[in-house]
Amino acid sequence: MNRSLTRRLGTVAVSVLASLALVATAGPAQASSMFFSKSSGRMVNVDWLEVGKLPNVQGNIHFGFMFIEDLGRGRSNIFGVVEDLQCPVGFIPEGPGHGGGHDEEPKDSPCTNVGTRFIDGGKTTFTMDKKFTTARLTGTLAVSDHGTPLGNPAVDMTLTGFGSTSSGTDRGTFRDEYSTFTYRYSYTQRQATVSGRIGPMVFDDVAGEYSSATMGSFKSASRERSR
């Protein structure tokens, strides 16, 4: 499995777990109660590696991903993370999260994690067609470091779908002494290429860099029964 596909699947997993976490923490369960939730929608996942220095950003290696949920009429929910690493010139790491702890590089890696930037919404317009052939995000993003604003970079990103669609389903059950939580998540998606830019970062995939994306739809359902 190549690196970009691995990260793309990881991005999907992150977005799934995030939505499940919102359901699971919707509120304290009452004795002998039942909580049920269903949702569906359309989404985009984008991930990338940018190599080199960027203005006002630490590090020379930048791994990022972005999740966009289409809310219709140009509106969207956007969340993303960028991990900035300082590595020897010419060295390309496997990416953050392969070390002994959160966002750490392996102990024998010559790279150092020098920062984390979060993308959380902004003033944007998002459009995606029904057949997942093209999508576009324009406007400005809100970027912060654990709540501290870092800026509002301009974004003009276009996704172009290719190949056939694929589908998958994930389901599971979690139990503790107080409740049982069951979920089911299904998706249909299509791979896409990425072009455009976020601030000074250009999706041009020069030597050592990559970008990848998927466009698709999802359905989720969950149930929590307290005891």
Buried (B, 14 or more C-beta within 10 A) or exposed (E): EEBBEEBBBBBBEBBBBEBBEEBBEEEEBEEEEEBEBEBEBBBBBBBBBBBBEBEEBBBBBBBBBBBBBBEEEEEBBBBBBBBBBBBEEEBBBBBBBEBEEEBBBEEEBEBEBBBBBBBBEBEBEBBBEEEBBBBBBBBBBBBBEEEEEBEBBBBEBBBBBEEEBEEEEBEEEEEEEEBEBBBBBBBBBBBBBBBBBBBBBBBEBEEEBBBBBBBBBBBBBBBBBBE
